[in-house]
Amino acid sequence: MLAAYEHLLKITLALSGERDIARLYEQIIEAAQELTHSDGGTLYIVDERDGHAVLRFEVLRNDTFSIRLGGTSGTPVPFAPIGLFLPDGTPNLSNICAYVYHHRHPVNIADAYSEDRFDLSGTLAFDQKWGYRSQSLLTLPLANHEGSIIGVLQLINAKNPADGTVLPFDPALEPIVGALASSAAITLENQQLLQGHRNLLDAFIKAIAQAIDAKSPHTSGHCQRVPVLTEMLAEAACEAKDGPLRNFTLNDDEWYELRVAAWLHDCGKLATPDSLLDKSTKLHSLCDRIEGIKTRFAALIAQTQLRHVRQGNSDPAALEAEIAALRDDCAFLERANLGSEFMHAEDQARVRRIAGYRWIDHTGATQPLLTEHEVELLCIERGTLSNAERDRVNDHINVTIQMLESLPFPRELARVPEYAGGHHERVDGKGYPRGLTREQMSWPARMMAIADIFEALTARDRPYKAPMKLSQALSILKKMAQQGHVDPDLYQLFVEGGVWRRYAEAFLLPEQLDVSDAAPYTLESA
């Protein structure tokens, strides 16, 4: 018996170290079978179905027929759960497992076929179907540290180790198996609590990402697609057989750490003003201020006509030419406001010339047609953001780092701030916010940089630009790899490993898929 207790201690220690709940379910059954030399067993977990408490089949084992259901087998137990209460609300005491749940103590049956206290029709039906004989049964409750029953363990057919004959379960083993059940229940509850906390954290993280995407139609879905693309690239890295990434691998904790970082990589955008995230034109703020400028042009045109009348100007052609020039200048500013083309020096000079026009406001005061701030915005060379606005948007990464570094991440998530905070760094040290070099960045941070850029290039839901074709996106990304923006080894893996193809097939529009051969986009190609 001492050996049995020593064996129990060894098993208990092993169970306490198991973190995979499905595997833990299996180990509980396997340990109980090992202690009692039983031929089979079933683990039931207390659950709720349609508002009613039930015992859900979680793992079923039978060594005679090599049956392995539930747990990590990939094959669920195909039996309906056992109701713990009858339709009238009274406890179900006819089923042995439900009885053990309600009475909270083990039931040891020497011969199921001579048992008349319980309805064992399910057990007998199994026997009839499989040509089996369930003889001895030991059913035990799994109580957690608060005394609540969270499951039931049932063992079938204790065997004589010497000759394999079926025996009743030794009553002397009941305390030992009961101790195993109690230890297993506490371990199981701890893992369920941990999984519950992880599920809550996951839901909270995804809610933050959805909130960021909801702030702006320009980035809708970005925070949800970047994690997918990051994981695709990480999977390709784990599968690499040669090259710098041949030894790269991620365990379960590291995979989770990467996922959390990817989902939170833009959490700092919560502090970015909507007016900047939604800035689809150069003059856009809470509204597009080009409309105000067009109104001023309309007033200036009317005032020009009035001036001609008052001056007695009898040359209609001159008036029409002056008005046509004003309308052409207004149309030019409308085009410049879009930010879709590079703003050349001569175009910037034209903006400043137009700013010199004068019009009379509602008070009778003469005003310049454009304010200094409007001139500054309309003269933006690329895109719609001024340098100050771009700095404000880019500052989201500092906010991201500050937010994440302020959180008490557990040890297995300690690198989340580094991964998430590095996706705007460049391998040549010219990125932001910290100007890290390639050697100072982890592989996951470099992966996220590529994922962030490629998603932004190919996004199909940006209202200010048409969806970019794969050929153009890959060409841009290749140039970035050549110029020290993104990691060249990861870029090569991104292309040769077909990551771009898998992502494109899942998320891009058919008209974007114009690449069938990635060879021209490898770094070795001309």
GURO-35552 format. One line per field, with one value per residue (C-alpha): residue in three letters; chain; z, y, x. Coordinates in Angstrom, 2 decimals. Layout:
BEGIN
residuo <- [ALA ...]
cadena <- [A ...]
pz <- [Z ...]
py <- [Y ...]
px <- [X ...]
# end
This chain:
BEGIN
residuo <- [MET LEU ALA ALA TYR GLU HIS LEU LEU LYS ILE THR LEU ALA LEU SER GLY GLU ARG ASP ILE ALA ARG LEU TYR GLU GLN ILE ILE GLU ALA ALA GLN GLU LEU THR HIS SER ASP GLY GLY THR LEU TYR ILE VAL ASP GLU ARG ASP GLY HIS ALA VAL LEU ARG PHE GLU VAL LEU ARG ASN ASP THR PHE SER ILE ARG LEU GLY GLY THR SER GLY THR PRO VAL PRO PHE ALA PRO ILE GLY LEU PHE LEU PRO ASP GLY THR PRO ASN LEU SER ASN ILE CYS ALA TYR VAL TYR HIS HIS ARG HIS PRO VAL ASN ILE ALA ASP ALA TYR SER GLU ASP ARG PHE ASP LEU SER GLY THR LEU ALA PHE ASP GLN LYS TRP GLY TYR ARG SER GLN SER LEU LEU THR LEU PRO LEU ALA ASN HIS GLU GLY SER ILE ILE GLY VAL LEU GLN LEU ILE ASN ALA LYS ASN PRO ALA ASP GLY THR VAL LEU PRO PHE ASP PRO ALA LEU GLU PRO ILE VAL GLY ALA LEU ALA SER SER ALA ALA ILE THR LEU GLU ASN GLN GLN LEU LEU GLN GLY HIS ARG ASN LEU LEU ASP ALA PHE ILE LYS ALA ILE ALA GLN ALA ILE ASP ALA LYS SER PRO HIS THR SER GLY HIS CYS GLN ARG VAL PRO VAL LEU THR GLU MET LEU ALA GLU ALA ALA CYS GLU ALA LYS ASP GLY PRO LEU ARG ASN PHE THR LEU ASN ASP ASP GLU TRP TYR GLU LEU ARG VAL ALA ALA TRP LEU HIS ASP CYS GLY LYS LEU ALA THR PRO ASP SER LEU LEU ASP LYS SER THR LYS LEU HIS SER LEU CYS ASP ARG ILE GLU GLY ILE LYS THR ARG PHE ALA ALA LEU ILE ALA GLN THR GLN LEU ARG HIS VAL ARG GLN GLY ASN SER ASP PRO ALA ALA LEU GLU ALA GLU ILE ALA ALA LEU ARG ASP ASP CYS ALA PHE LEU GLU ARG ALA ASN LEU GLY SER GLU PHE MET HIS ALA GLU ASP GLN ALA ARG VAL ARG ARG ILE ALA GLY TYR ARG TRP ILE ASP HIS THR GLY ALA THR GLN PRO LEU LEU THR GLU HIS GLU VAL GLU LEU LEU CYS ILE GLU ARG GLY THR LEU SER ASN ALA GLU ARG ASP ARG VAL ASN ASP HIS ILE ASN VAL THR ILE GLN MET LEU GLU SER LEU PRO PHE PRO ARG GLU LEU ALA ARG VAL PRO GLU TYR ALA GLY GLY HIS HIS GLU ARG VAL ASP GLY LYS GLY TYR PRO ARG GLY LEU THR ARG GLU GLN MET SER TRP PRO ALA ARG MET MET ALA ILE ALA ASP ILE PHE GLU ALA LEU THR ALA ARG ASP ARG PRO TYR LYS ALA PRO MET LYS LEU SER GLN ALA LEU SER ILE LEU LYS LYS MET ALA GLN GLN GLY HIS VAL ASP PRO ASP LEU TYR GLN LEU PHE VAL GLU GLY GLY VAL TRP ARG ARG TYR ALA GLU ALA PHE LEU LEU PRO GLU GLN LEU ASP VAL SER ASP ALA ALA PRO TYR THR LEU GLU SER ALA]
cadena <- [A A A A A A A A A A A A A A A A A A A A A A A A A A A A A A A A A A A A A A A A A A A A A A A A A A A A A A A A A A A A A A A A A A A A A A A A A A A A A A A A A A A A A A A A A A A A A A A A A A A A A A A A A A A A A A A A A A A A A A A A A A A A A A A A A A A A A A A A A A A A A A A A A A A A A A A A A A A A A A A A A A A A A A A A A A A A A A A A A A A A A A A A A A A A A A A A A A A A A A A A A A A A A A A A A A A A A A A A A A A A A A A A A A A A A A A A A A A A A A A A A A A A A A A A A A A A A A A A A A A A A A A A A A A A A A A A A A A A A A A A A A A A A A A A A A A A A A A A A A A A A A A A A A A A A A A A A A A A A A A A A A A A A A A A A A A A A A A A A A A A A A A A A A A A A A A A A A A A A A A A A A A A A A A A A A A A A A A A A A A A A A A A A A A A A A A A A A A A A A A A A A A A A A A A A A A A A A A A A A A A A A A A A A A A A A A A A A A A A A A A A A A A A A A A A A A A A A A A A A A A A A A A A A A A A A A A A A A A A A A A A A A A A A A A A A A A A A A A A A A A A A A A A A A A A A A A A A A A A A A A A A A A A A]
pz <- [0.00 0.70 -2.88 -4.05 -2.06 -3.42 -6.90 -6.17 -5.15 -8.36 -10.45 -8.55 -9.23 -12.90 -13.10 -11.41 -14.10 -17.03 -18.66 -21.61 -20.38 -23.02 -22.09 -18.39 -18.93 -20.47 -17.73 -15.04 -16.67 -17.39 -13.83 -12.30 -14.58 -13.67 -9.93 -10.10 -13.05 -14.67 -18.27 -19.02 -17.69 -18.44 -17.26 -17.06 -16.58 -15.12 -17.82 -18.67 -21.69 -22.44 -18.88 -17.32 -15.40 -17.07 -17.00 -20.32 -21.62 -21.86 -22.21 -22.72 -22.68 -23.17 -23.45 -24.66 -27.83 -27.92 -27.78 -27.38 -27.51 -26.37 -25.00 -27.63 -29.79 -32.13 -31.90 -29.51 -27.33 -29.32 -26.34 -25.07 -21.72 -18.54 -17.01 -13.33 -12.69 -13.85 -15.78 -12.52 -11.01 -8.62 -8.57 -11.01 -8.68 -11.04 -13.03 -11.04 -12.15 -11.34 -8.01 -7.14 -8.11 -5.74 -2.85 -3.19 -2.29 -4.30 -5.37 -5.76 -7.67 -7.86 -10.68 -12.86 -14.00 -10.49 -9.53 -9.04 -7.41 -10.63 -14.24 -16.04 -19.41 -21.10 -19.84 -20.87 -24.32 -24.78 -23.80 -26.25 -29.10 -28.49 -27.14 -23.83 -20.22 -17.80 -14.45 -11.71 -11.53 -9.34 -9.65 -7.80 -7.56 -8.44 -5.82 -6.08 -3.20 -2.37 -2.20 -5.40 -7.67 -11.06 -12.56 -12.10 -12.75 -13.55 -13.84 -15.32 -14.75 -12.35 -13.52 -11.81 -13.05 -12.99 -15.23 -16.44 -14.80 -13.84 -10.11 -7.91 -7.13 -3.89 -1.24 0.18 -3.05 -2.78 -0.54 -2.85 -6.00 -4.12 -3.28 -6.95 -7.90 -5.45 -6.62 -10.24 -9.57 -8.03 -10.82 -13.39 -11.81 -11.74 -15.41 -16.17 -14.25 -16.13 -19.42 -18.39 -17.64 -20.95 -22.78 -21.05 -21.96 -25.57 -25.79 -24.23 -26.61 -29.64 -28.40 -28.24 -31.79 -33.05 -31.32 -33.06 -36.43 -35.75 -35.12 -38.79 -42.03 -43.39 -41.19 -40.82 -40.28 -40.07 -36.44 -37.20 -40.35 -39.16 -36.56 -39.26 -41.57 -38.73 -37.77 -41.40 -41.59 -38.19 -39.34 -42.44 -40.24 -37.99 -41.07 -42.55 -43.07 -43.99 -43.92 -40.93 -39.72 -39.77 -35.96 -35.34 -33.31 -31.02 -28.17 -27.08 -24.75 -27.40 -29.98 -27.56 -26.80 -30.51 -30.99 -28.11 -29.43 -32.96 -31.77 -29.64 -32.04 -32.73 -29.37 -29.07 -31.87 -29.24 -28.33 -31.94 -32.87 -35.26 -37.42 -38.23 -38.64 -40.98 -42.85 -46.41 -47.87 -46.99 -45.63 -43.85 -40.17 -38.67 -42.21 -45.47 -45.41 -49.20 -49.13 -47.29 -49.87 -52.69 -50.98 -50.84 -54.56 -55.22 -53.25 -55.02 -58.43 -57.48 -56.17 -59.40 -61.46 -59.25 -59.58 -63.38 -63.27 -60.92 -63.01 -66.13 -67.80 -71.21 -72.14 -71.40 -72.71 -70.11 -67.34 -68.56 -68.78 -65.22 -63.92 -65.88 -64.34 -60.85 -61.53 -62.88 -59.75 -57.57 -59.51 -59.10 -55.32 -55.28 -57.05 -54.83 -51.75 -52.65 -52.08 -54.65 -56.69 -55.79 -55.19 -57.38 -56.57 -59.33 -57.93 -54.47 -55.95 -57.59 -54.22 -52.69 -55.61 -55.17 -51.45 -52.40 -53.84 -51.72 -51.06 -48.88 -45.97 -44.41 -42.24 -45.22 -44.31 -46.98 -46.33 -48.08 -49.99 -48.12 -44.56 -43.84 -42.37 -45.48 -47.65 -45.54 -45.83 -49.55 -50.19 -48.59 -51.05 -50.52 -49.10 -46.90 -43.66 -42.77 -40.99 -37.66 -38.27 -39.39 -36.21 -34.21 -35.98 -35.65 -31.96 -31.58 -31.37 -28.33 -26.75 -27.61 -25.87 -22.85 -22.54 -22.87 -20.63 -17.91 -17.90 -15.47 -18.10 -16.68 -17.51 -20.57 -22.07 -21.07 -24.66 -25.87 -25.59 -27.54 -30.32 -30.65 -30.21 -32.92 -36.01 -37.22 -36.70 -39.70 -39.92 -40.94 -37.72 -39.39 -38.05 -35.03 -32.18 -30.95 -34.12 -33.50 -35.87 -37.19 -34.53 -31.80 -33.02 -32.36 -35.22 -34.16 -34.16 -37.66 -38.77 -37.53 -39.47 -42.75 -41.87 -40.98 -44.24 -46.56 -45.01 -45.39 -49.01 -50.07 -47.86 -49.83 -47.49 -47.63 -49.05 -50.15 -52.52 -54.87 -53.71 -54.70 -56.94 -55.68 -58.27 -57.05 -53.35 -53.78 -55.81 -53.06 -50.34 -52.33 -52.64 -48.89 -48.30 -50.63 -49.01 -45.39 -44.41 -43.68 -42.90 -46.20 -44.89 -43.69 -46.93 -48.91 -46.77 -47.20 -50.98 -51.41 -48.65 -50.39 -47.40 -49.70 -51.77 -48.82 -47.41 -50.78 -51.47 -48.09 -47.95 -51.30 -54.14 -57.33 -59.32 -57.02 -57.73 -60.73 -59.68 -60.37 -60.30 -57.38 -58.95 -60.17 -56.61 -54.92 -53.90 -56.28 -59.30 -61.24]
py <- [0.00 2.32 1.81 2.86 6.11 6.78 6.16 8.52 11.25 10.81 10.98 14.03 15.90 15.01 16.22 19.51 20.31 19.68 22.88 21.48 20.85 18.20 16.33 16.79 15.10 12.14 11.96 11.83 8.75 7.14 7.70 6.28 3.23 2.72 2.86 0.45 -1.72 -1.00 -1.78 1.47 4.69 7.80 11.36 13.58 17.35 19.40 21.66 23.58 22.86 24.94 26.22 22.76 21.22 18.11 15.81 16.12 13.14 14.47 11.41 7.74 4.91 1.15 -0.84 -4.07 -2.38 0.33 2.98 6.50 9.23 12.84 14.59 15.03 12.16 14.53 12.36 13.63 11.22 10.68 10.29 12.75 14.38 13.05 15.30 16.00 16.93 15.54 17.69 18.46 19.84 16.97 15.39 12.54 9.69 6.77 7.38 6.30 9.26 11.78 10.01 10.36 14.04 14.71 12.49 13.48 10.11 7.13 4.16 0.80 -1.87 -5.42 -6.62 -4.24 -7.02 -7.74 -4.06 -2.85 0.55 2.38 2.50 1.05 0.75 2.91 0.66 -2.48 -1.02 -0.42 -4.04 -5.35 -3.26 -4.16 -7.67 -6.55 -7.21 -4.30 -5.97 -3.90 -0.14 2.52 5.98 8.98 12.70 15.34 18.08 21.34 23.24 24.84 21.47 21.97 18.94 19.81 16.33 12.59 9.82 6.31 3.30 -0.03 -3.58 -3.77 -6.52 -8.90 -7.85 -11.48 -13.12 -10.31 -11.61 -9.02 -8.32 -5.98 -2.72 -3.07 -0.88 -0.18 1.65 3.95 6.54 6.54 6.97 9.51 11.48 11.32 12.57 15.47 16.43 16.13 18.27 21.07 20.91 20.85 23.81 25.78 25.13 26.03 29.28 30.03 29.24 31.41 34.30 33.76 33.69 36.93 38.52 37.37 38.80 42.08 42.34 41.69 44.20 46.84 45.97 46.18 49.53 50.87 49.65 51.12 54.56 54.91 53.39 53.97 51.25 49.00 45.42 46.31 45.26 41.98 41.09 41.92 39.08 36.61 37.66 37.74 34.17 33.03 34.41 32.92 29.51 29.73 30.63 27.62 25.38 26.76 24.00 26.19 29.79 32.16 30.97 27.24 27.11 29.43 27.86 28.91 26.91 27.32 30.23 32.00 31.57 33.11 35.95 36.71 36.66 39.05 41.45 41.33 42.08 44.99 46.41 49.54 49.97 53.43 54.63 54.89 58.18 59.38 61.97 60.66 63.73 62.44 58.78 59.85 62.50 61.49 64.93 67.57 69.98 67.41 67.97 67.41 68.25 68.91 72.60 72.70 73.50 76.73 77.67 76.94 79.26 81.99 81.49 81.83 85.08 86.31 85.54 87.43 90.33 90.35 90.58 93.41 95.25 95.09 96.46 99.29 100.19 100.25 97.65 96.98 94.09 90.83 88.73 90.12 89.41 85.87 85.27 86.50 84.34 81.30 81.74 81.83 78.69 76.96 77.92 76.55 73.27 73.07 73.42 70.71 68.34 69.32 68.69 64.99 64.33 61.54 63.00 64.36 68.12 69.68 73.00 74.83 73.56 74.76 78.16 78.29 77.62 80.53 82.77 81.89 82.60 86.20 86.77 89.04 88.77 90.75 88.87 89.40 92.25 94.10 93.36 92.29 88.85 86.60 83.78 81.15 81.17 80.36 77.01 76.14 77.00 74.77 71.85 72.26 72.30 68.86 67.02 63.46 62.19 64.19 64.63 67.50 66.77 67.77 65.61 62.68 62.98 62.97 59.82 58.17 58.94 56.16 53.74 55.58 55.45 51.73 51.09 53.19 51.39 47.92 48.56 49.77 46.45 43.72 41.03 37.62 36.19 34.28 37.55 39.77 40.47 41.72 45.41 44.75 42.83 45.27 48.38 47.45 47.24 50.73 50.19 49.67 47.18 50.00 51.90 54.71 53.70 54.95 55.43 54.05 53.78 50.11 48.21 44.73 43.18 44.95 43.66 40.21 38.04 38.46 42.27 42.14 39.83 42.26 45.10 43.18 42.15 45.74 47.15 44.46 44.63 48.43 48.22 45.64 46.70 46.60 48.80 52.12 54.71 57.07 54.63 51.80 48.31 47.85 44.91 42.24 43.06 46.64 45.68 43.05 45.46 48.08 45.55 44.21 47.74 48.18 44.99 46.21 49.65 48.48 49.12 45.52 42.41 40.89 37.30 37.51 39.19 36.36 33.82 35.84 35.49 32.03 30.50 31.60 33.63 36.43 33.95 32.36 35.77 37.14 34.19 34.67 38.46 40.20 40.87 38.77 41.85 42.32 38.83 39.58 37.55 33.83 33.58 35.15 34.69 38.33 39.52 37.55 39.46 37.40 38.56 41.61]
px <- [0.00 2.92 4.04 0.56 0.78 4.25 2.89 -0.01 2.45 4.39 1.22 -0.04 3.18 2.93 -0.67 0.14 2.69 0.31 -0.98 -2.90 -6.46 -7.21 -4.04 -4.85 -8.21 -6.40 -3.79 -6.49 -8.03 -4.68 -3.43 -6.62 -6.46 -2.83 -3.53 -6.50 -5.41 -8.77 -9.61 -11.38 -12.75 -14.75 -14.25 -17.31 -17.16 -20.00 -21.42 -24.56 -26.75 -29.84 -29.86 -29.66 -26.74 -25.32 -22.33 -20.51 -18.49 -14.95 -12.69 -13.55 -11.01 -11.27 -8.06 -9.69 -10.92 -8.22 -10.94 -9.60 -12.24 -12.09 -9.02 -6.32 -7.61 -9.41 -12.54 -15.21 -17.18 -20.41 -22.76 -25.34 -24.60 -26.15 -28.79 -28.17 -31.80 -35.11 -37.61 -39.44 -36.24 -35.53 -32.05 -31.43 -30.50 -31.12 -27.95 -24.89 -22.75 -25.50 -26.01 -22.31 -22.48 -25.39 -24.25 -20.60 -19.11 -17.80 -19.92 -18.18 -20.14 -18.79 -21.08 -23.06 -25.40 -26.60 -26.96 -30.54 -30.03 -29.17 -30.21 -27.20 -28.93 -26.28 -23.49 -25.37 -26.10 -22.37 -21.72 -24.26 -22.90 -19.26 -19.59 -18.16 -19.04 -18.84 -18.53 -16.89 -17.45 -15.88 -17.43 -15.95 -16.72 -14.10 -14.36 -12.41 -10.84 -14.20 -15.90 -17.90 -18.20 -16.73 -16.71 -17.15 -14.64 -15.86 -13.54 -14.58 -13.35 -10.45 -8.08 -5.74 -2.27 -1.16 -3.78 -6.05 -9.20 -11.79 -12.08 -14.11 -12.33 -10.38 -12.08 -8.62 -7.81 -10.80 -9.05 -6.05 -8.14 -10.24 -7.10 -6.14 -9.60 -9.37 -5.90 -6.98 -10.05 -8.00 -5.43 -8.21 -9.97 -6.71 -6.19 -9.81 -9.37 -6.16 -7.87 -10.81 -8.47 -6.71 -10.06 -11.03 -7.69 -8.08 -11.58 -10.44 -7.47 -9.66 -12.22 -9.45 -8.35 -11.93 -12.37 -9.25 -10.47 -13.92 -12.35 -11.54 -12.85 -9.34 -7.87 -10.91 -9.77 -6.07 -5.66 -7.41 -5.47 -1.96 -2.04 -3.06 -0.26 2.27 1.41 1.65 5.19 6.09 4.82 6.99 9.97 9.34 9.26 12.51 15.08 18.03 19.19 19.28 15.87 16.61 16.73 13.81 11.02 8.18 6.68 3.05 3.80 5.86 3.11 0.63 3.03 3.34 -0.44 -1.03 1.62 0.19 -3.34 -2.09 0.49 -1.60 -3.31 -1.73 -4.03 -6.74 -5.01 -4.73 -7.40 -10.04 -9.47 -5.97 -6.89 -9.71 -7.69 -8.49 -7.64 -5.07 -7.68 -9.79 -10.42 -13.85 -14.98 -13.17 -12.24 -11.99 -15.70 -14.98 -12.37 -14.82 -17.31 -14.69 -14.03 -17.75 -17.77 -14.65 -16.19 -19.36 -17.30 -15.25 -18.43 -19.71 -16.41 -16.64 -20.18 -19.26 -16.21 -18.37 -16.14 -17.67 -15.32 -17.28 -14.40 -12.01 -14.51 -15.08 -11.32 -10.80 -13.66 -12.42 -8.97 -10.47 -12.50 -9.40 -7.47 -10.29 -10.30 -6.52 -6.84 -9.51 -7.12 -4.19 -6.32 -6.68 -2.99 -3.00 -0.12 3.29 3.22 5.91 7.60 5.71 2.41 3.37 4.25 0.80 -0.85 1.05 0.09 -3.59 -3.27 -2.48 -5.96 -8.16 -11.88 -14.29 -15.85 -19.31 -17.98 -16.62 -13.02 -10.56 -9.07 -6.50 -8.19 -6.14 -4.85 -1.22 -2.25 -4.27 -1.28 0.93 -1.48 -2.14 1.62 2.16 4.40 3.10 -0.15 -2.49 -0.56 1.71 4.98 3.46 0.39 2.51 4.56 1.32 0.12 3.52 3.45 0.89 3.80 5.19 1.75 1.58 4.88 3.90 0.56 2.04 5.04 2.65 0.80 1.93 2.41 3.36 6.77 5.51 4.21 7.12 8.21 4.82 5.88 9.09 7.32 4.42 6.57 9.06 6.87 7.88 11.60 13.89 16.73 19.09 18.37 16.40 13.00 11.12 10.61 13.96 16.00 16.83 19.08 18.50 20.68 18.72 15.35 13.91 12.69 9.03 9.34 10.82 8.01 5.40 7.04 6.60 3.05 2.09 3.46 2.08 -1.39 -1.43 -0.28 -2.85 -5.79 -9.01 -11.06 -9.18 -11.62 -8.85 -7.13 -7.97 -6.86 -3.23 -2.38 -0.02 2.62 2.90 2.82 5.54 7.66 7.43 8.22 11.17 12.54 12.15 14.14 16.89 17.05 17.28 13.68 12.59 14.62 15.88 15.96 12.36 11.32 12.91 11.06 7.84 8.19 9.73 7.60 4.41 3.20 2.09 0.04 -1.79 -2.64 -3.74 -6.04 -7.70 -8.05 -7.56 -9.97 -9.71 -8.67 -5.66 -4.29 -2.08 0.98 1.38 5.16 7.03 10.47 10.75 10.20 12.97 16.06 18.20 16.18 17.23]
# end
